[in-house]
Amino acid sequence: MSWITEYVRPKIRGLLRREVPDNLWTNCESCSQMILTKELHKNLNVCPHCGHHMKAPVTERLEWTFDNGEFTRIELPSAPVDPLGFRDQKKYTDRLKDARAKSHVDESLVVAHGSIGGHPAVVAVMAFEFMAGTMGAAFGERFVAAARLAVLQKSPLVVFTASGGARMQEGAISLMQMPRTTIAVQMLKEAGLPYIVVLTNPTTGGVTASFAMLGDVQIAEPNALIGFAGPRVIQDTVREKLPEGFQRSEYLLDHGMLDMVVVRKDMRATLGRVIGLLTRAPVGAEKSAPDRPAPVEEAPTAAPSV
């Protein structure tokens, strides 16, 4: 080989070759279009081509929701790590370690407080990236803690749902989180505090069958899958073709299960407006004045005698 082949050509190739990051482009799950990751992030993880709302990491969801992206996360109570000693192909404890390493969160619910539209609020966000956002004992503890914090601060509670339902590795303990979260919602109602639910794609299983459908105001992102069992399971069970858009946000809105469907870029403003409406005094209500003694009527003066 000549010196051109051995030396010059590799040098030229090295100058022309550019390193391309692995995460430079993203494929839309709906329309399969290629999107620059940076552009997708600026667009709040919404496809600029078809408007599909992709899943959002917990931290980004909190930044999008609170004013100026400023919030304070709270320390949450712990729960038994592996109450059943469950094992399938892997130990449950090993699955938890893997999920924490990949998602960078320690459980499927994160709670923070701050302001939305100038109103104080407590926000709980379900982390779908952590074991598909499933409910376990730790989830129930955290949800109750979020409700207690809202009652303590006299603030509304906003919950973003994204879940596959109950966590099979905790069996009946996972199912018991359904009544626990329902009782936590009742705490808010007894305190006269707003409870607002934002349903994102997907919200299924025991989450839909409990706290996710108990909001004073039910909001959803566009085209989010919301239901107990999936549409394929239902179709195979009833042996009938399901209507188009079945179990999607727009279908549920048309059938009275939701109050509104809101695109992601308008979510913060909408939440701020709803919180303001739910926490202010009714229009035209008069402030109660302090009790005053009733005026004493004077007796008529007798006419002077002539």
Backbone as CSV, one residue per row, in Angstrom:
resi,resn,N_x,N_y,N_z,CA_x,CA_y,CA_z,C_x,C_y,C_z
1,MET,0.841,-1.209,0.000,0.000,0.000,0.000,0.879,1.265,0.000
2,SER,0.418,2.300,-0.650,1.161,3.547,-0.709,0.873,4.392,0.520
3,TRP,1.677,5.424,0.697,1.488,6.310,1.855,0.170,7.084,1.764
4,ILE,-0.336,7.230,0.518,-1.629,7.927,0.364,-2.750,7.098,0.984
5,THR,-2.711,5.768,0.722,-3.749,4.885,1.252,-3.640,4.752,2.761
6,GLU,-2.402,4.648,3.254,-2.203,4.353,4.671,-2.286,5.593,5.551
7,TYR,-1.930,6.737,5.020,-1.825,7.914,5.885,-2.792,9.037,5.493
8,VAL,-2.765,9.432,4.215,-3.527,10.606,3.787,-5.030,10.353,3.836
9,ARG,-5.472,9.206,3.277,-6.914,8.920,3.226,-7.549,8.853,4.624
10,PRO,-6.944,8.128,5.596,-7.542,8.148,6.949,-7.624,9.537,7.556
11,LYS,-6.617,10.391,7.277,-6.644,11.744,7.820,-7.808,12.543,7.231
12,ILE,-8.009,12.419,5.922,-9.101,13.131,5.269,-10.454,12.647,5.788
13,ARG,-10.595,11.334,5.949,-11.858,10.782,6.465,-12.123,11.274,7.888
14,GLY,-11.052,11.359,8.691,-11.208,11.839,10.061,-11.662,13.284,10.126
15,LEU,-11.195,14.108,9.164,-11.604,15.511,9.129,-13.054,15.668,8.689
16,LEU,-13.482,14.829,7.763,-14.829,14.941,7.214,-15.892,14.298,8.088
17,ARG,-15.476,13.311,8.892,-16.445,12.579,9.718,-16.856,13.419,10.918
18,ARG,-18.138,13.487,11.194,-18.653,14.214,12.356,-19.405,13.242,13.260
19,GLU,-19.208,13.428,14.534,-19.913,12.595,15.497,-21.356,13.078,15.627
20,VAL,-22.301,12.191,15.406,-23.728,12.524,15.521,-24.270,11.900,16.805
21,PRO,-24.808,12.697,17.738,-25.341,12.131,18.982,-26.477,11.150,18.710
22,ASP,-26.592,10.157,19.583,-27.651,9.155,19.411,-29.042,9.740,19.613
23,ASN,-29.156,10.764,20.465,-30.473,11.322,20.801,-30.761,12.619,20.049
24,LEU,-30.162,12.801,18.884,-30.377,14.032,18.118,-31.781,14.088,17.530
25,TRP,-32.314,12.938,17.103,-33.631,12.867,16.479,-34.546,11.950,17.277
26,THR,-35.851,12.226,17.169,-36.877,11.408,17.813,-37.983,11.107,16.807
27,ASN,-38.508,9.904,16.867,-39.635,9.531,16.011,-40.951,9.771,16.733
28,CYS,-41.904,10.388,16.063,-43.231,10.566,16.644,-43.930,9.218,16.703
29,GLU,-44.532,8.914,17.842,-45.225,7.638,18.011,-46.479,7.546,17.145
30,SER,-47.031,8.697,16.759,-48.287,8.709,16.020,-48.095,8.777,14.508
31,CYS,-47.324,9.782,14.043,-47.174,9.970,12.596,-45.841,9.480,12.060
32,SER,-44.949,9.014,12.939,-43.629,8.462,12.569,-42.705,9.487,11.919
33,GLN,-43.009,10.754,12.029,-42.130,11.792,11.491,-40.899,11.955,12.387
34,MET,-39.772,12.302,11.760,-38.541,12.571,12.500,-38.583,14.000,13.043
35,ILE,-38.236,14.148,14.313,-38.269,15.458,14.964,-36.941,15.674,15.681
36,LEU,-36.372,16.860,15.545,-35.183,17.197,16.320,-35.540,17.191,17.804
37,THR,-34.747,16.504,18.608,-35.028,16.401,20.039,-35.106,17.772,20.693
38,LYS,-34.214,18.688,20.271,-34.231,20.035,20.840,-35.536,20.752,20.502
39,GLU,-36.004,20.594,19.265,-37.259,21.218,18.854,-38.440,20.602,19.604
40,LEU,-38.403,19.290,19.797,-39.470,18.604,20.520,-39.535,19.085,21.966
41,HIS,-38.380,19.280,22.582,-38.332,19.750,23.969,-38.918,21.156,24.082
42,LYS,-38.593,22.020,23.117,-39.139,23.381,23.130,-40.652,23.364,22.959
43,ASN,-41.152,22.356,22.263,-42.586,22.241,22.008,-43.304,21.415,23.073
44,LEU,-42.669,21.253,24.245,-43.259,20.551,25.387,-43.614,19.107,25.058
45,ASN,-42.753,18.433,24.313,-42.946,17.033,23.942,-44.246,16.802,23.167
46,VAL,-44.605,17.775,22.344,-45.766,17.657,21.464,-45.262,17.676,20.027
47,CYS,-45.667,16.704,19.223,-45.218,16.608,17.840,-45.658,17.842,17.051
48,PRO,-44.717,18.563,16.420,-45.106,19.756,15.646,-45.834,19.412,14.356
49,HIS,-45.796,18.144,13.930,-46.433,17.746,12.675,-47.900,17.343,12.870
50,CYS,-48.166,16.504,13.883,-49.528,15.993,14.057,-50.168,16.384,15.388
51,GLY,-49.400,17.052,16.277,-49.952,17.477,17.565,-50.058,16.373,18.599
52,HIS,-49.428,15.206,18.352,-49.489,14.103,19.311,-48.741,14.478,20.587
53,HIS,-49.390,14.268,21.733,-48.793,14.574,23.031,-48.040,13.338,23.539
54,MET,-46.709,13.423,23.523,-45.901,12.305,23.990,-45.795,12.319,25.510
55,LYS,-45.308,11.221,26.054,-45.152,11.133,27.503,-44.127,12.152,27.976
56,ALA,-44.308,12.630,29.195,-43.441,13.674,29.743,-42.783,13.203,31.028
57,PRO,-41.472,13.397,31.180,-40.816,13.067,32.451,-41.363,13.927,33.587
58,VAL,-41.244,13.421,34.795,-41.820,14.095,35.962,-41.275,15.505,36.136
59,THR,-39.954,15.657,36.088,-39.352,16.965,36.341,-39.830,17.997,35.329
60,GLU,-39.893,17.611,34.050,-40.354,18.545,33.033,-41.822,18.902,33.251
61,ARG,-42.619,17.931,33.635,-44.040,18.190,33.891,-44.199,19.227,35.003
62,LEU,-43.412,19.109,36.055,-43.485,20.078,37.146,-43.038,21.459,36.683
63,GLU,-41.987,21.517,35.879,-41.508,22.803,35.377,-42.545,23.471,34.494
64,TRP,-43.247,22.697,33.687,-44.273,23.264,32.812,-45.486,23.752,33.597
65,THR,-45.729,23.164,34.764,-46.964,23.434,35.505,-46.841,24.631,36.430
66,PHE,-45.729,24.752,37.138,-45.584,25.834,38.113,-45.106,27.124,37.453
67,ASP,-45.461,28.248,38.059,-45.051,29.560,37.560,-43.530,29.662,37.525
68,ASN,-43.007,30.100,36.398,-41.564,30.272,36.189,-40.780,28.985,36.390
69,GLY,-41.463,27.838,36.376,-40.792,26.561,36.566,-40.198,26.379,37.945
70,GLU,-40.683,27.139,38.925,-40.130,27.089,40.285,-41.070,26.318,41.200
71,PHE,-40.516,25.346,41.919,-41.318,24.526,42.828,-40.411,23.920,43.883
72,THR,-41.029,23.396,44.916,-40.300,22.734,46.002,-40.836,21.325,46.160
73,ARG,-39.975,20.350,45.946,-40.378,18.961,46.160,-40.325,18.647,47.642
74,ILE,-41.238,17.791,48.093,-41.301,17.463,49.518,-40.757,16.058,49.752
75,GLU,-40.249,15.858,50.949,-39.829,14.521,51.351,-41.068,13.685,51.633
76,LEU,-41.079,12.496,51.113,-42.264,11.653,51.204,-42.000,10.436,52.076
77,PRO,-43.035,9.927,52.753,-42.854,8.780,53.650,-42.475,7.522,52.884
78,SER,-41.749,6.650,53.560,-41.349,5.376,52.961,-42.388,4.309,53.280
79,ALA,-42.243,3.174,52.627,-43.165,2.043,52.816,-42.354,0.761,52.713
80,PRO,-42.905,-0.375,53.161,-42.186,-1.655,53.014,-41.781,-1.883,51.567
81,VAL,-40.517,-2.234,51.362,-39.982,-2.343,50.007,-40.557,-3.543,49.261
82,ASP,-40.589,-4.695,49.907,-41.064,-5.918,49.250,-41.925,-6.696,50.233
83,PRO,-43.173,-6.249,50.451,-44.003,-6.848,51.512,-44.327,-8.321,51.279
84,LEU,-44.329,-8.788,50.030,-44.703,-10.176,49.735,-43.497,-11.055,49.395
85,GLY,-42.300,-10.483,49.347,-41.148,-11.269,48.919,-41.344,-11.812,47.515
86,PHE,-41.870,-10.984,46.621,-42.300,-11.441,45.293,-41.110,-11.663,44.367
87,ARG,-41.234,-12.699,43.557,-40.221,-12.986,42.546,-40.877,-13.629,41.335
88,ASP,-40.583,-13.102,40.149,-40.988,-13.772,38.911,-39.705,-14.126,38.163
89,GLN,-39.425,-13.482,37.039,-38.149,-13.714,36.386,-37.003,-13.039,37.139
90,LYS,-37.359,-11.992,37.898,-36.387,-11.269,38.722,-37.021,-10.984,40.078
91,LYS,-36.199,-10.715,41.068,-36.714,-10.295,42.353,-37.344,-8.911,42.216
92,TYR,-38.401,-8.699,42.996,-39.070,-7.392,42.977,-38.103,-6.286,43.396
93,THR,-37.254,-6.564,44.372,-36.283,-5.562,44.818,-35.319,-5.193,43.695
94,ASP,-34.946,-6.171,42.880,-34.065,-5.887,41.745,-34.785,-5.038,40.699
95,ARG,-36.058,-5.304,40.485,-36.824,-4.500,39.539,-36.914,-3.041,40.012
96,LEU,-37.094,-2.857,41.315,-37.153,-1.499,41.857,-35.827,-0.770,41.652
97,LYS,-34.724,-1.467,41.889,-33.408,-0.847,41.687,-33.202,-0.448,40.235
98,ASP,-33.571,-1.324,39.321,-33.426,-1.022,37.893,-34.299,0.164,37.494
99,ALA,-35.530,0.194,38.005,-36.449,1.285,37.669,-35.931,2.619,38.194
100,ARG,-35.365,2.619,39.396,-34.821,3.856,39.960,-33.609,4.342,39.185
101,ALA,-32.779,3.405,38.736,-31.586,3.784,37.964,-31.968,4.364,36.602
102,LYS,-32.990,3.804,35.953,-33.370,4.253,34.609,-34.193,5.538,34.639
103,SER,-35.078,5.664,35.625,-36.006,6.799,35.641,-35.497,7.998,36.440
104,HIS,-34.535,7.771,37.334,-33.988,8.821,38.211,-35.037,9.361,39.186
105,VAL,-36.086,8.595,39.441,-37.028,8.887,40.515,-37.152,7.629,41.366
106,ASP,-37.520,7.809,42.637,-37.518,6.658,43.539,-38.863,5.968,43.666
107,GLU,-39.923,6.546,43.109,-41.232,5.901,43.120,-42.095,6.484,42.011
108,SER,-43.302,5.952,41.893,-44.167,6.331,40.777,-44.997,7.581,41.046
109,LEU,-44.756,8.281,42.149,-45.457,9.538,42.426,-44.471,10.533,43.025
110,VAL,-44.470,11.739,42.478,-43.628,12.838,42.963,-44.542,13.986,43.345
111,VAL,-44.279,14.615,44.491,-45.145,15.677,45.007,-44.324,16.947,45.203
112,ALA,-44.882,18.069,44.794,-44.221,19.366,44.960,-45.276,20.428,45.227
113,HIS,-44.830,21.587,45.715,-45.760,22.697,45.914,-45.119,23.986,45.415
114,GLY,-45.955,24.926,45.042,-45.518,26.196,44.492,-46.747,27.007,44.136
115,SER,-46.657,27.782,43.054,-47.799,28.586,42.637,-48.122,28.323,41.173
116,ILE,-49.414,28.359,40.852,-49.907,28.200,39.485,-50.817,29.382,39.193
117,GLY,-50.418,30.224,38.253,-51.211,31.410,37.958,-51.322,32.336,39.145
118,GLY,-50.295,32.321,40.006,-50.303,33.170,41.189,-51.030,32.576,42.374
119,HIS,-51.582,31.379,42.239,-52.315,30.727,43.323,-51.468,29.596,43.910
120,PRO,-51.355,29.492,45.219,-50.614,28.365,45.810,-51.298,27.045,45.490
121,ALA,-50.496,26.023,45.243,-51.062,24.725,44.878,-50.078,23.616,45.204
122,VAL,-50.626,22.447,45.475,-49.838,21.224,45.640,-50.079,20.372,44.406
123,VAL,-49.003,19.863,43.807,-49.112,19.086,42.573,-48.473,17.721,42.775
124,ALA,-49.194,16.671,42.423,-48.673,15.302,42.454,-48.645,14.779,41.021
125,VAL,-47.480,14.306,40.589,-47.302,13.832,39.219,-46.928,12.356,39.237
126,MET,-47.657,11.556,38.488,-47.339,10.137,38.370,-46.229,9.946,37.345
127,ALA,-45.248,9.131,37.687,-44.091,8.889,36.827,-44.309,7.603,36.044
128,PHE,-44.734,7.723,34.788,-44.929,6.528,33.974,-43.600,5.835,33.699
129,GLU,-42.515,6.598,33.732,-41.200,6.010,33.478,-40.749,5.073,34.593
130,PHE,-41.429,5.124,35.749,-41.115,4.227,36.865,-42.136,3.094,36.907
131,MET,-41.775,1.943,36.356,-42.628,0.761,36.357,-44.045,1.066,35.861
132,ALA,-44.113,1.846,34.779,-45.378,2.206,34.128,-46.346,2.928,35.068
133,GLY,-45.795,3.662,36.040,-46.639,4.440,36.932,-47.585,3.619,37.784
134,THR,-47.218,2.395,38.091,-48.132,1.515,38.824,-48.236,1.889,40.297
135,MET,-49.366,1.497,40.909,-49.643,1.792,42.318,-49.151,0.682,43.219
136,GLY,-48.419,1.077,44.251,-48.025,0.155,45.298,-48.224,0.815,46.651
137,ALA,-47.729,0.184,47.698,-47.898,0.736,49.045,-47.241,2.104,49.174
138,ALA,-46.055,2.263,48.576,-45.353,3.549,48.639,-46.150,4.636,47.925
139,PHE,-46.782,4.280,46.826,-47.613,5.242,46.094,-48.744,5.742,46.989
140,GLY,-49.425,4.813,47.678,-50.527,5.206,48.551,-50.073,6.142,49.652
141,GLU,-48.910,5.855,50.261,-48.370,6.724,51.306,-48.136,8.131,50.764
142,ARG,-47.599,8.210,49.565,-47.274,9.506,48.982,-48.535,10.285,48.602
143,PHE,-49.534,9.596,48.109,-50.773,10.279,47.747,-51.440,10.856,48.991
144,VAL,-51.474,10.079,50.062,-52.055,10.572,51.316,-51.251,11.760,51.831
145,ALA,-49.914,11.704,51.713,-49.067,12.813,52.149,-49.355,14.074,51.337
146,ALA,-49.598,13.920,50.033,-49.926,15.069,49.190,-51.247,15.703,49.628
147,ALA,-52.246,14.872,49.938,-53.537,15.395,50.391,-53.399,16.109,51.737
148,ARG,-52.611,15.536,52.635,-52.403,16.173,53.951,-51.684,17.509,53.807
149,LEU,-50.707,17.576,52.907,-50.000,18.833,52.680,-50.951,19.895,52.138
150,ALA,-51.825,19.499,51.213,-52.796,20.446,50.671,-53.732,20.958,51.760
151,VAL,-54.163,20.079,52.650,-55.028,20.497,53.750,-54.273,21.424,54.697
152,LEU,-53.013,21.102,54.985,-52.200,21.923,55.883,-51.987,23.318,55.308
153,GLN,-51.723,23.391,54.013,-51.475,24.682,53.370,-52.755,25.364,52.890
154,LYS,-53.897,24.663,53.030,-55.185,25.167,52.550,-55.090,25.511,51.063
155,SER,-54.493,24.586,50.319,-54.273,24.777,48.881,-54.982,23.680,48.094
156,PRO,-55.290,23.920,46.838,-55.861,22.852,45.998,-54.817,21.794,45.693
157,LEU,-55.280,20.602,45.378,-54.397,19.510,44.966,-54.654,19.217,43.493
158,VAL,-53.586,19.257,42.709,-53.658,18.930,41.284,-52.884,17.641,41.064
159,VAL,-53.515,16.657,40.439,-52.875,15.362,40.200,-52.809,15.099,38.702
160,PHE,-51.602,14.806,38.198,-51.409,14.379,36.813,-51.290,12.858,36.809
161,THR,-52.188,12.186,36.108,-52.191,10.723,36.093,-51.539,10.189,34.827
162,ALA,-50.825,9.093,34.983,-50.250,8.344,33.854,-49.849,6.995,34.425
163,SER,-50.637,5.965,34.136,-50.413,4.712,34.852,-50.996,3.521,34.102
164,GLY,-50.391,2.368,34.371,-50.921,1.116,33.876,-51.805,0.421,34.895
165,GLY,-51.984,1.030,36.095,-52.870,0.461,37.101,-52.137,-0.022,38.334
166,ALA,-52.637,-1.100,38.929,-52.057,-1.654,40.155,-50.743,-2.372,39.845
167,ARG,-49.892,-2.478,40.852,-48.588,-3.129,40.685,-48.703,-4.596,41.097
168,MET,-48.580,-5.473,40.137,-48.826,-6.893,40.366,-47.876,-7.491,41.401
169,GLN,-46.679,-6.929,41.555,-45.713,-7.490,42.500,-46.120,-7.290,43.958
170,GLU,-47.167,-6.461,44.201,-47.625,-6.259,45.579,-49.026,-6.808,45.800
171,GLY,-49.587,-7.488,44.811,-50.838,-8.212,44.984,-51.959,-7.388,45.577
172,ALA,-52.625,-7.935,46.597,-53.778,-7.281,47.223,-53.396,-5.979,47.905
173,ILE,-52.128,-5.866,48.333,-51.672,-4.615,48.957,-51.790,-3.469,47.961
174,SER,-51.461,-3.745,46.704,-51.601,-2.723,45.671,-53.063,-2.328,45.489
175,LEU,-53.970,-3.315,45.508,-55.393,-3.016,45.330,-55.938,-2.175,46.481
176,MET,-55.360,-2.313,47.668,-55.827,-1.543,48.821,-55.512,-0.061,48.690
177,GLN,-54.653,0.294,47.743,-54.362,1.717,47.548,-55.541,2.438,46.887
178,MET,-56.432,1.689,46.275,-57.621,2.319,45.686,-58.500,2.957,46.757
179,PRO,-58.909,2.234,47.824,-59.681,2.910,48.871,-58.868,3.940,49.646
180,ARG,-57.558,3.714,49.787,-56.731,4.696,50.512,-56.726,6.035,49.792
181,THR,-56.518,6.014,48.478,-56.504,7.268,47.734,-57.883,7.914,47.707
182,THR,-58.925,7.094,47.701,-60.288,7.632,47.730,-60.552,8.361,49.047
183,ILE,-60.074,7.803,50.149,-60.224,8.451,51.455,-59.432,9.759,51.487
184,ALA,-58.247,9.773,50.853,-57.442,10.996,50.804,-58.178,12.096,50.046
185,VAL,-58.861,11.722,48.971,-59.659,12.700,48.227,-60.793,13.227,49.091
186,GLN,-61.392,12.350,49.892,-62.470,12.774,50.778,-61.975,13.779,51.816
187,MET,-60.719,13.629,52.254,-60.128,14.609,53.178,-60.144,16.004,52.570
188,LEU,-59.814,16.091,51.298,-59.812,17.383,50.616,-61.219,17.954,50.522
189,LYS,-62.177,17.108,50.196,-63.558,17.576,50.041,-64.116,18.066,51.378
190,GLU,-63.783,17.352,52.468,-64.256,17.783,53.785,-63.619,19.101,54.209
191,ALA,-62.398,19.363,53.721,-61.720,20.622,54.027,-62.152,21.741,53.088
192,GLY,-63.005,21.419,52.111,-63.487,22.428,51.175,-62.428,22.895,50.195
193,LEU,-61.487,22.007,49.843,-60.393,22.365,48.940,-60.601,21.740,47.565
194,PRO,-60.258,22.461,46.503,-60.428,21.901,45.157,-59.491,20.723,44.904
195,TYR,-60.003,19.734,44.202,-59.217,18.579,43.771,-59.357,18.482,42.258
196,ILE,-58.263,18.713,41.546,-58.276,18.782,40.084,-57.428,17.644,39.534
197,VAL,-57.963,16.924,38.570,-57.260,15.795,37.962,-56.981,16.111,36.494
198,VAL,-55.731,15.888,36.087,-55.342,16.020,34.681,-54.939,14.632,34.200
199,LEU,-55.737,14.063,33.309,-55.485,12.711,32.824,-54.629,12.769,31.560
200,THR,-53.507,12.035,31.579,-52.617,11.996,30.428,-52.539,10.567,29.903
201,ASN,-51.900,10.412,28.782,-51.833,9.111,28.106,-50.693,8.252,28.649
202,PRO,-50.986,7.010,29.113,-52.300,6.409,29.325,-52.683,6.478,30.799
203,THR,-53.987,6.441,31.081,-54.482,6.325,32.450,-55.452,5.155,32.471
204,THR,-55.032,4.042,33.070,-55.827,2.813,33.004,-55.840,2.091,34.347
205,GLY,-56.599,1.003,34.393,-56.607,0.097,35.548,-57.175,0.731,36.802
206,GLY,-56.603,0.334,37.940,-57.101,0.767,39.238,-56.997,2.252,39.487
207,VAL,-56.126,2.937,38.767,-56.035,4.395,38.898,-57.313,5.044,38.383
208,THR,-57.772,4.595,37.220,-59.027,5.112,36.665,-60.211,4.727,37.548
209,ALA,-60.119,3.562,38.186,-61.231,3.082,39.012,-61.246,3.707,40.399
210,SER,-60.326,4.617,40.686,-60.300,5.230,42.022,-60.136,6.742,41.911
211,PHE,-59.012,7.270,42.338,-58.856,8.720,42.508,-58.863,9.505,41.206
212,ALA,-58.546,8.865,40.078,-58.425,9.599,38.811,-59.756,10.127,38.307
213,MET,-60.864,9.558,38.725,-62.171,9.989,38.227,-63.002,10.680,39.305
214,LEU,-62.351,11.157,40.358,-63.077,11.787,41.465,-62.838,13.288,41.552
215,GLY,-62.227,13.872,40.538,-61.889,15.289,40.596,-63.107,16.197,40.582
216,ASP,-62.969,17.355,41.214,-63.998,18.386,41.093,-64.034,18.901,39.661
217,VAL,-62.860,18.935,39.042,-62.740,19.282,37.628,-61.868,18.215,36.974
218,GLN,-62.358,17.637,35.880,-61.642,16.585,35.154,-61.114,17.160,33.831
219,ILE,-59.806,17.205,33.706,-59.160,17.726,32.504,-58.349,16.590,31.883
220,ALA,-58.184,16.601,30.576,-57.366,15.592,29.912,-56.579,16.225,28.787
221,GLU,-55.441,15.619,28.467,-54.684,16.017,27.290,-55.317,15.375,26.052
222,PRO,-55.098,15.946,24.867,-55.725,15.398,23.654,-55.321,13.949,23.379
223,ASN,-56.303,13.172,22.958,-56.113,11.794,22.491,-55.491,10.871,23.541
224,ALA,-55.672,11.189,24.806,-55.148,10.324,25.863,-56.039,9.091,26.021
225,LEU,-55.415,7.933,26.214,-56.154,6.698,26.479,-56.558,6.672,27.939
226,ILE,-57.868,6.602,28.196,-58.395,6.642,29.562,-59.440,5.538,29.696
227,GLY,-59.230,4.619,30.612,-60.198,3.546,30.803,-59.703,2.546,31.825
228,PHE,-60.545,1.584,32.142,-60.137,0.532,33.087,-59.385,-0.566,32.346
229,ALA,-60.067,-1.325,31.519,-59.413,-2.308,30.653,-59.151,-1.679,29.292
230,GLY,-58.158,-2.212,28.582,-57.826,-1.682,27.276,-58.886,-1.988,26.238
231,PRO,-58.928,-1.212,25.140,-59.955,-1.426,24.114,-59.889,-2.810,23.470
232,ARG,-58.698,-3.372,23.313,-58.603,-4.704,22.712,-59.260,-5.750,23.598
233,VAL,-59.040,-5.650,24.919,-59.650,-6.589,25.855,-61.170,-6.466,25.820
234,ILE,-61.665,-5.244,25.793,-63.112,-5.024,25.773,-63.718,-5.569,24.488
235,GLN,-63.057,-5.299,23.380,-63.584,-5.770,22.093,-63.615,-7.284,22.028
236,ASP,-62.584,-7.943,22.554,-62.571,-9.402,22.564,-63.633,-9.968,23.496
237,THR,-63.985,-9.200,24.537,-64.978,-9.673,25.509,-66.401,-9.515,24.973
238,VAL,-66.716,-8.344,24.451,-68.084,-8.094,23.987,-68.300,-8.593,22.563
239,ARG,-67.191,-8.897,21.871,-67.255,-9.416,20.496,-68.018,-8.467,19.564
240,GLU,-67.776,-7.193,19.746,-68.367,-6.181,18.883,-67.301,-5.145,18.556
241,LYS,-67.451,-4.535,17.391,-66.511,-3.494,17.009,-66.792,-2.233,17.809
242,LEU,-65.749,-1.676,18.417,-65.909,-0.490,19.250,-65.978,0.757,18.372
243,PRO,-66.673,1.798,18.837,-66.751,3.043,18.044,-65.382,3.690,17.896
244,GLU,-65.227,4.477,16.871,-63.947,5.139,16.605,-63.617,6.116,17.736
245,GLY,-62.365,6.090,18.164,-61.937,6.980,19.242,-62.367,6.530,20.618
246,PHE,-62.825,5.283,20.753,-63.300,4.756,22.035,-62.198,4.859,23.089
247,GLN,-62.563,5.337,24.290,-61.669,5.505,25.435,-60.614,6.590,25.237
248,ARG,-60.780,7.427,24.256,-59.879,8.559,24.083,-60.507,9.814,24.691
249,SER,-59.678,10.816,24.944,-60.139,12.019,25.643,-61.368,12.636,25.003
250,GLU,-61.332,12.815,23.689,-62.418,13.488,22.997,-63.727,12.681,23.085
251,TYR,-63.624,11.360,23.036,-64.800,10.492,23.167,-65.402,10.640,24.566
252,LEU,-64.561,10.654,25.590,-65.052,10.799,26.967,-65.635,12.183,27.212
253,LEU,-65.059,13.198,26.568,-65.609,14.543,26.707,-67.009,14.609,26.108
254,ASP,-67.186,13.995,24.946,-68.503,13.991,24.296,-69.545,13.226,25.107
255,HIS,-69.091,12.268,25.925,-70.027,11.445,26.697,-70.092,11.850,28.173
256,GLY,-69.614,13.061,28.495,-69.812,13.625,29.825,-68.874,13.142,30.906
257,MET,-67.791,12.453,30.567,-66.860,11.964,31.585,-65.767,12.967,31.915
258,LEU,-65.581,13.961,31.061,-64.563,14.989,31.263,-65.203,16.363,31.177
259,ASP,-64.514,17.341,31.781,-64.975,18.723,31.705,-64.330,19.475,30.549
260,MET,-63.098,19.134,30.231,-62.419,19.808,29.124,-61.205,19.007,28.675
261,VAL,-60.813,19.222,27.419,-59.581,18.672,26.867,-58.689,19.861,26.540
262,VAL,-57.486,19.879,27.082,-56.610,21.051,26.991,-55.261,20.639,26.425
263,VAL,-54.770,21.385,25.438,-53.443,21.111,24.894,-52.389,21.509,25.927
264,ARG,-51.224,20.919,25.817,-50.205,21.057,26.850,-49.730,22.491,27.041
265,LYS,-49.609,23.242,25.954,-49.092,24.607,26.075,-50.065,25.531,26.819
266,ASP,-51.336,25.148,26.884,-52.339,25.961,27.583,-52.667,25.422,28.975
267,MET,-51.986,24.359,29.400,-52.374,23.693,30.640,-52.147,24.571,31.869
268,ARG,-51.001,25.235,31.949,-50.732,26.057,33.135,-51.748,27.179,33.270
269,ALA,-52.019,27.882,32.166,-52.982,28.981,32.213,-54.372,28.475,32.580
270,THR,-54.751,27.319,32.055,-56.060,26.754,32.362,-56.167,26.373,33.829
271,LEU,-55.135,25.734,34.353,-55.145,25.356,35.769,-55.215,26.592,36.663
272,GLY,-54.452,27.622,36.317,-54.493,28.845,37.107,-55.870,29.474,37.110
273,ARG,-56.518,29.467,35.939,-57.860,30.041,35.849,-58.868,29.219,36.646
274,VAL,-58.787,27.894,36.551,-59.720,27.021,37.275,-59.516,27.151,38.783
275,ILE,-58.257,27.173,39.221,-57.983,27.314,40.656,-58.521,28.648,41.157
276,GLY,-58.332,29.711,40.366,-58.846,31.014,40.767,-60.352,31.017,40.913
277,LEU,-61.045,30.337,39.993,-62.510,30.281,40.059,-62.994,29.465,41.250
278,LEU,-62.270,28.387,41.576,-62.719,27.496,42.648,-62.371,28.002,44.041
279,THR,-61.421,28.911,44.143,-60.994,29.355,45.470,-61.474,30.749,45.832
280,ARG,-62.046,31.480,44.886,-62.506,32.829,45.199,-63.924,32.792,45.753
281,ALA,-64.343,33.892,46.418,-65.706,33.986,46.946,-66.680,34.147,45.798
282,PRO,-67.908,33.653,45.919,-68.889,33.793,44.849,-69.107,35.259,44.470
283,VAL,-69.278,35.509,43.174,-69.480,36.871,42.700,-70.751,37.443,43.306
284,GLY,-70.659,38.671,43.841,-71.831,39.327,44.414,-72.057,38.998,45.871
285,ALA,-71.224,38.099,46.430,-71.413,37.755,47.839,-70.967,38.920,48.703
286,GLU,-71.786,39.304,49.657,-71.453,40.412,50.544,-70.707,39.900,51.756
287,LYS,-69.728,40.700,52.177,-68.996,40.342,53.381,-69.921,40.502,54.576
288,SER,-69.843,39.559,55.489,-70.707,39.629,56.663,-70.262,40.768,57.569
289,ALA,-71.168,41.672,57.871,-70.854,42.816,58.726,-70.983,42.404,60.178
290,PRO,-70.212,43.055,61.076,-70.317,42.713,62.498,-71.716,43.020,63.019
291,ASP,-72.123,42.226,63.986,-73.462,42.415,64.557,-73.548,43.777,65.237
292,ARG,-74.630,44.443,64.959,-74.861,45.729,65.588,-76.184,45.667,66.333
293,PRO,-76.293,46.410,67.452,-77.582,46.408,68.171,-78.662,47.052,67.319
294,ALA,-79.854,46.481,67.415,-80.973,47.024,66.648,-81.294,48.428,67.120
295,PRO,-81.606,49.310,66.186,-81.931,50.686,66.599,-83.158,50.716,67.505
296,VAL,-83.104,51.563,68.541,-84.210,51.692,69.493,-85.171,52.749,68.984
297,GLU,-86.407,52.334,68.835,-87.407,53.295,68.385,-87.792,54.220,69.540
298,GLU,-87.802,55.501,69.245,-88.170,56.475,70.266,-89.701,56.559,70.381
299,ALA,-90.169,56.697,71.629,-91.611,56.873,71.833,-92.052,58.242,71.328
300,PRO,-93.231,58.326,70.768,-93.691,59.644,70.272,-93.819,60.637,71.422
301,THR,-93.369,61.847,71.156,-93.420,62.869,72.188,-94.861,63.376,72.369
302,ALA,-95.282,63.463,73.630,-96.655,63.928,73.899,-96.793,65.386,73.556
303,ALA,-97.933,65.724,73.014,-98.163,67.133,72.642,-98.287,68.006,73.910
304,PRO,-97.703,69.149,73.882,-97.763,70.006,75.092,-99.214,70.440,75.404
305,SER,-99.527,70.507,76.700,-100.893,70.880,77.093,-101.079,72.407,76.963
306,VAL,-102.239,72.779,76.591,-102.509,74.209,76.422,-103.167,74.735,77.706
